[in-house]
Amino acid sequence: MLSMPQAHALGAHLAGLHRTTIVTPDDAPARAARAILGALARGMPALADLADELMVRASRVSVTLPTPGGSLVILSPAAVADPLRYAMTVAHELVHATQRDEAGAIQVAVDYLAAPELRARAEADAYAVGLWVAYLLTGVLPTVDDAVASLSSDTYHLAPDEVELGRGVLLSHVETMTQGLAPPLEVAVEVLAWLRAHAPEAIVGRVL
């Protein structure tokens, strides 16, 4: 099993690849981010709803916030409880950082707020990478039940058909895992490469 120092090293590696800073809830950057969100809500009415939603989420779950210098990942208390949860959560949040890289910070924020189908797809991809990390480190092929339950929660505000879209994306990624292959997502490939190079003994899932 991955140790906590190894989990931190994996997180630092992924963060370095994607211009991301990872902090815990009480770190100074996390407090500053909450202040920035408050200012955003006051100064940019078009993004006020998004800012308010992120403020609520940041108080109870891990979130990724776009900044001028990259992304800021604020981890929840649960995310730092053990190495497996840390690695899964960081990988999940780094998927959102890659989505920022692909679409641009403002566009991905607007898409995430205004297009529930895109939000469902974005979250399903992120959850799939978390499941991939769990599979690599435990050897247990994942089910999508917990991830679908999360998609169905008030956190994401998705309608039933949008949740089903997310379920389909997740099932496709899990099918890829059953073949011993990484989901076709950048962070999934990066996690496997890092583990093979730096913690091969931690890989217990079957991979090709």
LUMGU-266580 format. One record per atom (N, C-alpha, C, O, CB): residue in three letters; z, x, y. Coordinates in pm, whole numbers, padded with zeros to 5 digits, always signed. Atoms other than C-alpha are relative to their C-alpha. Glycine has a CB too. Layout:
BEGIN
ALAZXY/...
END
This chain:
BEGIN
MET+00000+00085-00119/MET+00000+00000+00000/MET+00000+00088+00125/MET+00057+00197+00125/MET+00123-00096+00000/LEU+00006-00071-00126/LEU-00068+00113+00353/LEU+00139+00010+00062/LEU+00215-00087+00061/LEU-00098-00069+00096/SER-00126-00014-00073/SER+00230+00253+00541/SER-00019-00045+00145/SER-00132-00062+00191/SER+00050+00147-00005/MET+00013+00041-00140/MET+00309+00147+00896/MET-00065+00108+00085/MET-00150+00075+00168/MET+00137-00034+00057/PRO+00073-00102-00077/PRO+00205+00485+01041/PRO-00150-00001-00028/PRO-00231+00017+00063/PRO+00056+00139-00031/GLN+00142+00009+00031/GLN-00126+00452+00855/GLN-00063-00122+00065/GLN-00175-00115+00115/GLN-00021-00005-00152/ALA+00051+00122-00064/ALA-00169+00096+00984/ALA-00021+00024+00148/ALA-00122-00019+00205/ALA+00097-00118-00023/HIS+00015-00032-00141/HIS-00110+00220+01337/HIS-00120+00093+00023/HIS-00194+00077+00120/HIS+00129+00065+00054/ALA+00113-00092-00013/ALA-00360+00501+01284/ALA-00133-00073-00016/ALA-00228-00045+00057/ALA+00010+00112-00103/LEU+00121+00081+00016/LEU-00620+00253+01158/LEU-00026-00080+00126/LEU-00139-00085+00175/LEU+00013-00094-00122/GLY+00017+00078-00122/GLY-00558+00033+01460/GLY-00048+00086+00116/GLY-00136+00046+00192/GLY+00130-00068+00037/ALA+00040-00089-00108/ALA-00588+00327+01697/ALA-00146+00042-00015/ALA-00218+00052+00084/ALA+00091+00124+00003/HIS+00140-00037+00025/HIS-00917+00430+01533/HIS-00094-00112+00042/HIS-00191-00088+00114/HIS-00021+00035-00149/LEU+00086+00113-00035/LEU-01068+00084+01567/LEU+00000-00023+00150/LEU-00105-00050+00210/LEU+00046-00127-00073/ALA-00009+00020-00145/ALA-00942+00051+01923/ALA-00083+00103+00074/ALA-00149+00071+00173/ALA+00146+00007+00046/GLY+00079-00103-00064/GLY-01102+00382+02014/GLY-00149-00023-00011/GLY-00224+00014+00080/GLY+00035+00133-00059/LEU+00143+00028+00018/LEU-01437+00271+01876/LEU-00049-00109+00094/LEU-00167-00115+00128/LEU-00027-00041-00143/HIS+00043+00120-00073/HIS-01437-00046+02085/HIS+00069-00017+00135/HIS+00089-00130+00180/HIS+00025-00122-00085/ARG-00057+00004-00135/ARG-01274+00044+02418/ARG+00110-00106+00011/ARG+00107-00194+00098/ARG-00111-00029+00104/THR-00105+00100+00008/THR-00963-00153+02332/THR+00137+00067+00004/THR+00158+00175-00051/THR-00015-00084-00129/THR-00139-00043-00002/THR-00594-00109+02405/THR+00082-00103-00077/THR+00069-00223-00054/THR+00053+00016+00146/ILE-00085+00089+00080/ILE-00342-00253+02158/ILE+00144+00015+00046/ILE+00197+00126+00052/ILE-00013+00032-00154/VAL-00138-00004-00048/VAL+00003-00347+02285/VAL+00082-00108-00070/VAL+00027-00205-00123/VAL+00006-00019+00153/THR-00093+00101+00051/THR+00309-00538+02165/THR+00039-00093+00115/THR+00015-00060+00231/THR+00126+00066-00063/PRO-00023+00101-00104/PRO+00431-00847+02354/PRO+00082+00048+00119/PRO+00061+00001+00231/PRO+00068-00117-00059/ASP-00090-00041-00108/ASP+00694-00664+02560/ASP-00047+00126+00073/ASP+00019+00170+00166/ASP+00137+00023-00055/ASP+00051-00118-00068/ASP+00482-00363+02658/ASP-00044-00035+00143/ASP-00082-00149+00170/ASP-00116+00062-00079/ALA+00039+00022-00139/ALA+00404-00323+03028/ALA-00142-00056+00013/ALA-00163-00147+00094/ALA+00011+00129+00078/PRO+00134+00058-00014/PRO+00027-00387+02979/PRO-00005-00148-00036/PRO-00083-00223+00022/PRO-00098+00076-00087/ALA-00002+00142+00036/ALA+00106-00720+02811/ALA+00056-00083+00115/ALA+00004-00190+00144/ALA+00083-00023-00128/ARG-00056+00073-00114/ARG+00322-00826+03104/ARG-00101-00005+00114/ARG-00116-00107+00181/ARG+00132+00065+00048/ALA+00101-00004-00105/ALA+00050-00715+03344/ALA-00114-00097-00030/ALA-00166-00163+00060/ALA-00055+00142+00016/ALA+00109+00090+00037/ALA-00212-00911+03150/ALA+00037-00145+00029/ALA-00047-00223+00074/ALA-00035+00016-00149/ARG-00041+00137-00030/ARG-00009-01228+03184/ARG-00006-00027+00151/ARG-00042-00137+00193/ARG+00142-00026-00052/ALA+00010+00016-00145/ALA+00009-01170+03559/ALA-00146-00015+00042/ALA-00178-00095+00130/ALA+00064+00121+00073/ILE+00142+00009-00032/ILE-00368-01116+03569/ILE-00054-00138-00034/ILE-00132-00195+00041/ILE-00080+00108-00075/LEU+00045+00133+00039/LEU-00426-01440+03382/LEU+00043-00105+00100/LEU-00032-00197+00132/LEU+00052-00036-00139/GLY-00046+00094-00100/GLY-00214-01625+03632/GLY-00084+00008+00126/GLY-00118-00095+00185/GLY+00145+00026+00033/ALA+00084-00017-00118/ALA-00416-01478+03918/ALA-00140-00055-00024/ALA-00201-00115+00065/ALA-00008+00148+00039/LEU+00133+00052+00034/LEU-00740-01564+03738/LEU-00002-00151+00011/LEU-00097-00209+00064/LEU-00040+00043-00142/ALA-00006+00146-00004/ALA-00633-01926+03703/ALA+00003-00050+00145/ALA-00054-00155+00176/ALA+00124-00051-00075/ARG-00009+00042-00140/ARG-00555-01942+04076/ARG-00129+00031+00077/ARG-00168-00045+00165/ARG+00118+00069+00067/GLY+00111-00046-00082/GLY-00860-01754+04203/GLY-00138-00038-00048/GLY-00234-00034+00030/GLY+00008+00144+00011/MET+00132+00034+00054/MET-01143-01863+03973/MET+00008-00134-00070/MET+00029-00138-00191/MET-00051+00111-00098/PRO-00016+00133+00060/PRO-01135-02240+03917/PRO-00085-00023-00124/PRO-00044-00095-00214/PRO-00032-00104+00101/ALA+00089+00023+00114/ALA-01428-02225+03674/ALA+00060+00054-00130/ALA+00029+00004-00238/ALA-00136+00065+00025/LEU-00062-00058+00119/LEU-01219-02011+03437/LEU+00147-00034-00012/LEU+00218+00022-00095/LEU-00018+00150+00001/ALA-00143+00031+00000/ALA-00882-02168+03508/ALA+00047-00056-00133/ALA+00154-00021-00181/ALA+00032-00098+00110/ASP-00040+00058+00128/ASP-00875-02370+03187/ASP+00011+00107-00107/ASP+00105+00106-00187/ASP-00100-00108-00044/LEU-00006-00109+00097/LEU-00953-02062+02982/LEU+00124+00085+00022/LEU+00192+00121-00074/LEU-00126+00086+00009/ALA-00117-00082-00030/ALA-00683-01863+03159/ALA+00128-00069-00044/ALA+00216-00006-00102/ALA+00005+00032+00148/ASP-00120+00074+00041/ASP-00426-02136+03103/ASP+00015+00000-00151/ASP+00125+00017-00204/ASP-00006-00143+00053/GLU-00005+00003+00146/GLU-00517-02159+02736/GLU+00042+00136-00056/GLU+00124+00142-00148/GLU-00136-00040-00057/LEU-00038-00132+00047/LEU-00490-01784+02687/LEU+00147+00029+00027/LEU+00213+00095-00054/LEU-00087+00106+00065/MET-00142-00018-00030/MET-00149-01785+02855/MET+00086-00067-00106/MET+00185-00009-00152/MET+00033-00056+00140/VAL-00076+00072+00103/VAL-00024-02043+02607/VAL-00010+00074-00133/VAL+00091+00093-00201/VAL-00052-00145-00016/ARG+00018-00068+00128/ARG-00173-01859+02310/ARG+00073+00133-00005/ARG+00129+00170-00108/ARG-00148+00021-00027/ALA-00061-00132-00002/ALA-00039-01521+02419/ALA+00150-00005-00023/ALA+00211+00096-00058/ALA-00029+00068+00131/SER-00144+00011+00021/SER+00315-01653+02396/SER+00038-00018-00147/SER+00155-00006-00182/SER+00054-00116+00080/ARG-00036+00026+00139/ARG+00289-01726+02023/ARG-00092+00063-00104/ARG-00053+00076-00220/ARG+00004-00147-00022/VAL+00091-00065+00095/VAL-00015-01560+01861/VAL-00063+00121+00066/VAL-00058+00136+00188/VAL-00109-00100-00049/SER+00071-00116-00055/SER-00208-01237+01901/SER-00127-00046+00071/SER-00195-00139+00026/SER-00034+00101-00111/VAL+00120+00037-00076/VAL-00486-01255+02159/VAL-00073+00127+00044/VAL-00014+00234+00055/VAL+00036-00088+00122/THR+00082-00107-00056/THR-00769-01037+02285/THR-00052-00046+00135/THR-00116-00151+00146/THR-00117+00038-00095/LEU+00040+00033-00136/LEU-00834-01036+02658/LEU-00103+00100+00049/LEU-00082+00221+00034/LEU+00121-00005+00095/PRO+00096-00094-00060/PRO-01144-00888+02826/PRO+00056+00055+00131/PRO+00119-00019+00208/PRO-00136-00069+00025/THR-00039-00063-00126/THR-01071-00643+03108/THR-00117+00084+00049/THR-00209+00110-00029/THR+00130+00087-00017/PRO+00111-00083-00049/PRO-01298-00433+03331/PRO-00020+00128-00081/PRO-00131+00180-00087/PRO+00023+00037+00144/GLY+00012-00124+00075/GLY-01223-00129+03114/GLY-00015-00017-00149/GLY-00013+00081-00223/GLY+00117+00083+00025/GLY+00010+00024+00144/GLY-01264-00294+02775/GLY+00076-00125-00038/GLY+00070-00226+00032/GLY+00052+00119-00078/SER-00078+00114+00045/SER-01038-00527+02580/SER+00147+00039-00011/SER+00180+00155-00035/SER-00052-00053-00135/LEU-00144-00018+00019/LEU-00661-00568+02567/LEU+00045-00094-00110/LEU+00031-00216-00097/LEU+00079-00026+00133/VAL-00054+00079+00110/VAL-00509-00686+02239/VAL+00151-00005+00016/VAL+00218+00098+00015/VAL-00041+00059-00139/ILE-00144+00020-00008/ILE-00161-00832+02276/ILE+00045-00056-00134/ILE+00012-00170-00169/ILE+00040-00096+00120/LEU-00044+00042+00133/LEU+00003-00852+01934/LEU+00121-00092+00010/LEU+00206-00076+00097/LEU+00032+00123-00086/SER-00116+00088+00009/SER+00246-01127+01844/SER+00112+00070-00078/SER+00086+00169-00146/SER-00038-00134-00068/PRO-00107-00058+00081/PRO+00588-01048+01694/PRO-00031+00002-00149/PRO+00002+00099-00218/PRO+00128-00076+00023/ALA+00032+00006+00144/ALA+00462-01158+01351/ALA-00097+00109-00040/ALA-00093+00158-00153/ALA-00058-00137-00035/ALA+00104-00098+00033/ALA+00172-00913+01370/ALA+00055+00139-00024/ALA-00010+00220-00089/ALA-00102+00004+00109/VAL-00057-00135+00014/VAL+00402-00610+01384/VAL+00110+00003-00105/VAL+00186+00099-00112/VAL+00054+00049+00135/ALA-00109+00010+00096/ALA+00629-00722+01101/ALA-00015+00093-00119/ALA+00085+00141-00172/ALA+00012-00141-00048/ASP+00022-00088+00115/ASP+00469-00515+00823/ASP-00141+00057+00009/ASP-00224+00006+00084/ASP+00020-00077-00134/PRO+00129-00068-00014/PRO+00171-00284+00769/PRO-00120-00089-00034/PRO-00223-00080+00033/PRO-00003+00121-00089/LEU+00112+00085+00038/LEU-00049-00542+00596/LEU-00032-00097+00111/LEU-00149-00111+00150/LEU+00032-00076-00129/ARG+00024+00095-00107/ARG-00004-00801+00867/ARG-00055+00070+00124/ARG-00143+00017+00192/ARG+00129-00076+00035/TYR+00048-00075-00115/TYR-00056-00538+01136/TYR-00149+00031-00016/TYR-00229+00007+00074/TYR+00081+00132+00018/ALA+00139-00037+00022/ALA-00382-00416+00982/ALA-00092-00121+00003/ALA-00201-00115+00061/ALA-00015+00072-00133/MET+00081+00122+00000/MET-00512-00767+00924/MET-00021-00053+00141/MET-00131-00090+00179/MET+00065-00107-00088/THR+00007+00057-00135/THR-00431-00880+01277/THR-00084+00086+00092/THR-00167+00036+00167/THR+00139-00018+00057/VAL+00078-00089-00086/VAL-00570-00573+01450/VAL-00149-00011-00033/VAL-00232-00016+00058/VAL+00048+00146-00016/ALA+00141+00013+00038/ALA-00894-00601+01251/ALA-00058-00132+00052/ALA-00169-00135+00105/ALA-00016+00010-00153/HIS+00042+00131-00052/HIS-00918-00972+01339/HIS-00029+00010+00150/HIS-00135-00032+00196/HIS+00108-00108-00027/GLU+00016-00004-00145/GLU-00869-00903+01709/GLU-00112+00094+00043/GLU-00178+00070+00144/GLU+00131+00041+00066/LEU+00109-00092-00036/LEU-01111-00609+01712/LEU-00137-00064-00021/LEU-00233-00024+00043/LEU+00009+00128-00082/VAL+00125+00074+00009/VAL-01383-00847+01593/VAL-00031-00067+00133/VAL-00145-00070+00177/VAL+00006-00106-00114/HIS+00022+00062-00131/HIS-01333-01030+01920/HIS-00044+00104+00104/HIS-00122+00074+00193/HIS+00128-00072+00047/ALA+00044-00106-00091/ALA-01370-00698+02102/ALA-00149+00029-00019/ALA-00221+00051+00078/ALA+00082+00128-00022/THR+00143-00024+00024/THR-01709-00645+01933/THR-00083-00117+00054/THR-00195-00097+00100/THR-00028+00020-00150/GLN+00071+00115-00056/GLN-01809-00997+02036/GLN-00014+00015+00151/GLN-00116-00023+00209/GLN+00073-00131-00034/ARG+00008-00030-00143/ARG-01728-00897+02395/ARG-00109+00102+00028/ARG-00185+00090+00124/ARG+00136+00051+00052/ASP+00102-00103-00019/ASP-01945-00589+02356/ASP-00140-00058-00010/ASP-00230-00018+00064/ASP+00018+00111-00103/GLU+00133+00054+00024/GLU-02236-00795+02232/GLU-00046-00097+00109/GLU-00162-00096+00149/GLU-00004-00069-00134/ALA+00040+00105-00094/ALA-02230-01080+02483/ALA+00040+00029+00144/ALA-00012-00035+00235/ALA+00060-00130-00042/GLY-00054-00023-00133/GLY-02045-00935+02782/GLY+00126-00081+00020/GLY+00138-00191-00032/GLY-00104-00035+00107/ALA-00133+00061-00011/ALA-01691-01022+02888/ALA-00006-00141+00058/ALA+00056-00232+00003/ALA+00089+00087+00085/ILE+00003+00132-00064/ILE-01772-01315+03119/ILE-00071-00100-00089/ILE-00023-00212-00107/ILE-00068+00007+00137/GLN+00076+00093+00082/GLN-02034-01468+02891/GLN+00076-00041-00124/GLN+00076-00159-00160/GLN-00133+00060-00038/VAL-00072+00036+00122/VAL-01821-01450+02579/VAL+00118-00090+00033/VAL+00151-00178-00046/VAL+00048+00125-00074/ALA-00110+00086-00040/ALA-01529-01608+02767/ALA-00050-00142+00026/ALA+00012-00239-00019/ALA+00070+00056+00124/VAL+00055+00132-00030/VAL-01745-01894+02895/VAL-00046-00068-00129/VAL-00020-00186-00150/VAL-00115+00010+00100/ASP+00045+00057+00127/ASP-01907-01944+02552/ASP+00118-00048-00083/ASP+00113-00156-00142/ASP-00081+00104-00079/TYR-00115+00034+00082/TYR-01568-01945+02383/TYR+00063-00130+00047/TYR+00108-00211-00033/TYR+00103+00114+00002/LEU-00062+00121-00055/LEU-01439-02215+02617/LEU-00091-00120-00011/LEU-00045-00229-00048/LEU+00037+00023+00145/ALA+00089+00114-00018/ALA-01748-02432+02655/ALA-00076-00041-00126/ALA-00128-00152-00132/ALA-00097+00031+00107/ALA+00082+00030+00118/ALA-01913-02416+02311/ALA+00086+00008-00126/ALA+00104+00116-00182/ALA-00119+00099-00011/PRO-00088-00003+00117/PRO-01686-02518+02023/PRO-00065+00057-00126/PRO+00003+00119-00208/PRO+00048-00139-00030/GLU+00067-00055+00117/GLU-01949-02425+01764/GLU+00005+00153+00002/GLU+00029+00216-00101/GLU-00147-00048-00007/LEU-00008-00146-00011/LEU-01957-02069+01895/LEU+00144+00047-00020/LEU+00166+00153-00078/LEU-00052+00047+00137/ARG-00140-00034+00020/ARG-01577-02065+01903/ARG+00034-00001-00148/ARG+00105+00087-00197/ARG+00092-00096+00077/ALA-00025+00008+00144/ALA-01567-02175+01538/ALA-00059+00119-00072/ALA+00004+00177-00160/ALA-00056-00131-00057/ARG+00065-00114+00065/ARG-01813-01906+01437/ARG+00073+00131+00032/ARG+00094+00214-00055/ARG-00148+00009+00043/ALA-00068-00123-00041/ALA-01635-01636+01637/ALA+00133+00017-00073/ALA+00166+00126-00118/ALA+00024+00001+00151/GLU-00130-00009+00067/GLU-01297-01719+01485/GLU-00017+00016-00151/GLU+00060+00088-00215/GLU+00085-00124+00031/ALA+00022-00014+00144/ALA-01436-01754+01133/ALA-00035+00144-00036/ALA+00014+00196-00136/ALA-00111-00095-00047/ASP+00033-00141+00024/ASP-01588-01406+01153/ASP+00125+00087+00010/ASP+00146+00176-00073/ASP-00107+00049+00100/ALA-00122-00080-00018/ALA-01258-01265+01281/ALA+00097-00021-00116/ALA+00154+00075-00168/ALA+00068-00035+00132/TYR-00088+00026+00114/TYR-01054-01436+01010/TYR-00054+00064-00127/TYR+00022+00112-00211/TYR+00019-00150-00021/ALA+00060-00061+00119/ALA-01300-01312+00748/ALA+00032+00148-00010/ALA+00058+00199-00118/ALA-00150-00021-00001/VAL-00032-00143+00002/VAL-01239-00951+00849/VAL+00147+00020-00034/VAL+00181+00114-00106/VAL-00034+00066+00135/GLY-00140-00008+00041/GLY-00865-01009+00825/GLY+00016-00020-00150/GLY+00094+00051-00213/GLY+00081-00103+00075/LEU-00006+00023+00145/LEU-00916-01147+00474/LEU-00054+00120-00077/LEU-00003+00154-00184/LEU-00078-00126-00037/TRP+00057-00120+00062/TRP-01129-00843+00387/TRP+00104+00111-00006/TRP+00117+00179-00108/TRP-00124+00047+00077/VAL-00106-00101-00001/VAL-00846-00612+00492/VAL+00105-00033-00106/VAL+00150+00055-00179/VAL+00066+00008+00141/ALA-00100+00040+00101/ALA-00603-00811+00278/ALA-00051+00027-00141/ALA+00024+00073-00227/ALA+00036-00148+00015/TYR+00057-00025+00132/TYR-00838-00788-00019/TYR+00001+00149-00033/TYR+00038+00189-00143/TYR-00142-00054-00008/LEU+00002-00144+00025/LEU-00881-00413+00019/LEU+00138+00054-00035/LEU+00151+00140-00122/LEU-00054+00073+00121/LEU-00134-00057+00013/LEU-00506-00352+00039/LEU+00086-00067-00107/LEU+00189-00012-00145/LEU+00070-00010+00131/THR-00079+00068+00103/THR-00383-00605-00220/THR-00076-00019-00131/THR-00016-00034-00236/THR+00046-00135+00051/GLY+00080+00024+00119/GLY-00672-00647-00463/GLY-00013-00146-00037/GLY-00075-00178-00138/GLY+00057+00074-00113/VAL+00006+00143+00028/VAL-00633-01025-00449/VAL-00114-00062+00078/VAL-00117-00056+00201/VAL+00134-00070+00035/LEU+00111+00065-00068/LEU-00953-01211-00375/LEU+00052-00116+00083/LEU+00128-00199+00032/LEU-00107-00049-00102/PRO-00058+00102-00087/PRO-00880-01436-00079/PRO-00061-00137-00020/PRO-00174-00150-00068/PRO-00015+00041+00144/THR+00054+00134-00020/THR-00919-01808-00042/THR-00008-00023+00150/THR+00050+00052+00229/THR+00089-00110-00072/VAL+00016+00025-00144/VAL-01014-01959+00290/VAL+00098-00105+00050/VAL+00093-00142+00168/VAL-00143-00045+00029/ASP-00084+00114-00037/ASP-00742-02225+00292/ASP+00084+00025+00124/ASP+00086-00057+00215/ASP+00091-00036-00115/ASP-00087-00027-00115/ASP-00502-02059+00536/ASP-00081+00017+00127/ASP-00042-00031+00233/ASP+00084+00126-00025/ALA+00084-00020-00118/ALA-00781-01954+00770/ALA-00055-00133+00051/ALA-00060-00156+00171/ALA-00116+00097-00031/VAL+00051+00131-00040/VAL-00928-02306+00770/VAL+00112-00082+00064/VAL+00089-00155+00161/VAL-00061-00075-00120/ALA-00113+00070-00060/ALA-00582-02447+00838/ALA+00024+00048+00143/ALA+00055-00032+00232/ALA+00127+00019-00084/SER-00015-00053-00136/SER-00558-02216+01139/SER-00110-00053+00091/SER-00083-00089+00205/SER-00002+00154-00002/LEU+00109+00053-00081/LEU-00900-02326+01261/LEU+00024-00147+00035/LEU-00022-00194+00140/LEU-00133+00015-00074/SER-00026+00142-00022/SER-00780-02687+01232/SER+00116-00024+00096/SER+00138-00137+00139/SER+00029-00067-00132/SER-00119+00016-00083/SER-00471-02622+01445/SER-00037-00022+00146/SER-00153-00008+00186/SER+00090+00123-00013/ASP+00023+00024-00142/ASP-00430-02704+01812/ASP-00040+00126+00076/ASP-00088+00118+00188/ASP+00124-00060+00062/THR+00033-00126-00068/THR-00482-02336+01894/THR-00147+00004+00041/THR-00179+00055+00148/THR+00032+00119-00090/TYR+00143-00018-00022/TYR-00861-02368+01872/TYR-00071-00126+00049/TYR-00186-00118+00094/TYR-00064+00046-00126/HIS+00059+00123-00053/HIS-00927-02733+01966/HIS-00140-00024-00058/HIS-00236-00047+00016/HIS-00008+00007+00152/LEU+00128+00022+00066/LEU-01206-02775+01710/LEU-00002-00137-00067/LEU+00097-00181-00125/LEU-00027+00111-00105/ALA+00020+00128+00069/ALA-01342-03107+01585/ALA-00022+00026-00149/ALA-00053+00139-00187/ALA-00121-00077+00061/PRO+00015-00019+00145/PRO-01364-03166+01207/PRO-00132+00065-00041/PRO-00134+00150-00130/PRO+00013-00132-00070/ASP+00128-00060+00038/ASP-01735-03080+01192/ASP-00007+00146+00040/ASP-00074+00226-00026/ASP-00116-00078+00063/GLU-00003-00141-00042/GLU-01671-02757+01381/GLU+00087+00083-00093/GLU+00057+00199-00122/GLU+00052+00011+00145/VAL-00083-00068+00100/VAL-01392-02666+01140/VAL-00081+00023-00128/VAL-00070+00128-00190/VAL+00127-00083-00031/GLU+00082-00015+00120/GLU-01635-02727+00854/GLU-00105+00110+00017/GLU-00139+00180-00078/GLU-00068-00132-00034/LEU+00090-00112-00028/LEU-01881-02491+01021/LEU+00073+00131-00025/LEU+00019+00221-00089/LEU-00054-00007+00146/GLY-00079-00120+00022/GLY-01607-02229+01025/GLY+00027+00024-00147/GLY+00024+00138-00194/GLY+00129-00008+00075/ARG-00024-00013+00145/ARG-01528-02300+00659/ARG-00122+00058-00069/ARG-00110+00144-00156/ARG+00038-00136-00062/GLY+00122-00051+00062/GLY-01890-02239+00565/GLY-00020+00148+00027/GLY-00061+00223-00062/GLY-00119-00078+00049/VAL+00012-00142-00033/VAL-01894-01907+00748/VAL+00098+00082-00083/VAL+00062+00186-00137/VAL+00025+00022+00151/LEU-00102-00070+00077/LEU-01570-01802+00578/LEU-00038+00010-00147/LEU-00024+00116-00208/LEU+00135-00069+00015/LEU+00038-00001+00141/LEU-01694-01901+00233/LEU-00112+00100-00026/LEU-00113+00168-00129/LEU-00042-00141-00045/SER+00108-00096+00015/SER-02009-01698+00284/SER+00052+00143-00002/SER+00009+00225-00083/SER-00103-00016+00111/HIS-00057-00134-00004/HIS-01806-01391+00375/HIS+00082+00030-00125/HIS+00077+00141-00178/HIS+00088+00017+00125/VAL-00080-00021+00121/VAL-01569-01437+00081/VAL-00090+00023-00120/VAL-00057+00103-00208/VAL+00094-00119-00026/GLU+00095-00021+00108/GLU-01866-01462-00154/GLU-00050+00144+00001/GLU-00066+00205-00105/GLU-00118-00098+00011/THR+00040-00140-00010/THR-01980-01124-00025/THR+00109+00091-00054/THR+00080+00188-00124/THR-00031+00037+00146/MET-00112-00081+00050/MET-01633-00983-00099/MET+00009-00003-00151/MET+00042+00099-00213/MET+00130-00050+00059/THR-00008+00008+00146/THR-01645-01108-00457/THR-00100+00094-00067/THR-00083+00129-00184/THR-00025-00143-00046/GLN+00098-00094+00053/GLN-01946-00880-00504/GLN+00038+00146+00028/GLN-00038+00237-00002/GLN-00137-00029+00060/GLY-00046-00135-00031/GLY-01743-00580-00389/GLY-00060+00059+00125/GLY-00060+00181+00143/GLY-00028+00089-00113/LEU+00067-00046-00121/LEU-01923-00561-00056/LEU+00077-00045+00124/LEU+00142-00149+00123/LEU-00144-00053+00006/ALA-00061+00038-00127/ALA-01794-00564+00300/ALA-00080-00112+00064/ALA-00203-00111+00057/ALA+00009+00122+00096/PRO+00074+00099-00079/PRO-01882-00871+00505/PRO-00088+00072+00103/PRO-00051+00179+00151/PRO+00097-00099+00072/PRO+00093-00069-00092/PRO-02177-00787+00733/PRO+00046-00008+00145/PRO-00023-00061+00232/PRO-00140-00059-00012/LEU-00061-00001-00132/LEU-01951-00742+01033/LEU+00048+00142+00029/LEU+00105+00208-00058/LEU+00118-00102+00008/GLU-00021-00140-00035/GLU-01905-00414+01218/GLU+00141+00049-00034/GLU+00156+00156-00093/GLU-00026+00020+00148/VAL-00138-00044+00021/VAL-01526-00398+01198/VAL+00033+00007-00149/VAL+00108+00095-00191/VAL+00099-00094+00071/ALA-00025-00005+00145/ALA-01522-00477+00825/ALA-00049+00131-00058/ALA+00019+00192-00140/ALA-00069-00119-00070/VAL+00056-00126+00048/VAL-01745-00176+00759/VAL+00083+00118+00049/VAL+00106+00214-00025/VAL-00146+00015+00046/GLU-00080-00109-00057/GLU-01537+00044+00990/GLU+00135+00014-00069/GLU+00183+00125-00091/GLU+00021-00023+00149/VAL-00129-00005+00070/VAL-01211-00049+00817/VAL-00016+00070-00135/VAL+00062+00159-00169/VAL+00058-00142-00020/LEU+00021-00060+00131/LEU-01348+00041+00475/LEU-00027+00150+00013/LEU+00026+00229-00065/LEU-00115-00068-00073/ALA+00031-00143-00018/ALA-01487+00372+00602/ALA+00125+00079+00034/ALA+00145+00189-00018/ALA-00105+00018+00111/TRP-00122-00072-00037/TRP-01154+00468+00760/TRP+00094+00012-00119/TRP+00151+00119-00143/TRP+00071-00072+00116/LEU-00089-00005+00116/LEU-00955+00378+00450/LEU-00051+00100-00103/LEU+00028+00175-00161/LEU+00013-00140-00064/ARG+00055-00095+00096/ARG-01190+00576+00228/ARG+00024+00144+00045/ARG+00046+00232-00038/ARG-00149-00024-00019/ALA-00015-00137-00052/ALA-01155+00880+00454/ALA+00146+00042+00013/ALA+00178+00159-00007/ALA-00067+00012+00135/HIS-00136-00038-00038/HIS-00784+00865+00538/HIS+00110-00058-00089/HIS+00222-00007-00089/HIS+00024-00042+00139/ALA-00104+00060+00086/ALA-00599+00642+00288/ALA-00064-00060-00124/ALA-00044-00178-00152/ALA+00080-00109+00078/PRO+00070+00057+00116/PRO-00810+00605-00027/PRO+00094-00059-00104/PRO+00057-00151-00177/PRO-00086+00107-00066/GLU-00095+00052+00098/GLU-00498+00549-00236/GLU+00045-00142+00032/GLU+00098-00212-00055/GLU+00121+00091-00007/ALA-00042+00134-00039/ALA-00432+00229-00040/ALA-00102-00107-00041/ALA-00069-00225-00042/ALA+00021-00005+00150/ILE+00103+00096+00038/ILE-00759+00066-00153/ILE+00021-00041-00145/ILE+00008+00041-00236/ILE-00143+00059+00020/VAL-00018+00050+00137/VAL-00687-00150-00455/VAL-00100-00110-00034/VAL-00114-00146-00151/VAL+00143-00052-00019/GLY+00106+00095+00028/GLY-00963-00409-00418/GLY-00122+00069-00055/GLY-00144+00187-00028/GLY-00035-00077+00124/ARG+00121-00058+00058/ARG-01287-00354-00609/ARG-00109+00001+00105/ARG-00149-00104+00156/ARG-00046-00080-00126/VAL+00109-00013-00097/VAL-01553-00220-00374/VAL-00105+00093-00055/VAL-00076+00186-00130/VAL+00053+00052+00137/LEU+00112-00082+00045/LEU-01894-00071-00436/LEU-00024+00117+00096/LEU-00115+00197+00074/LEU-00127-00085-00013/
END
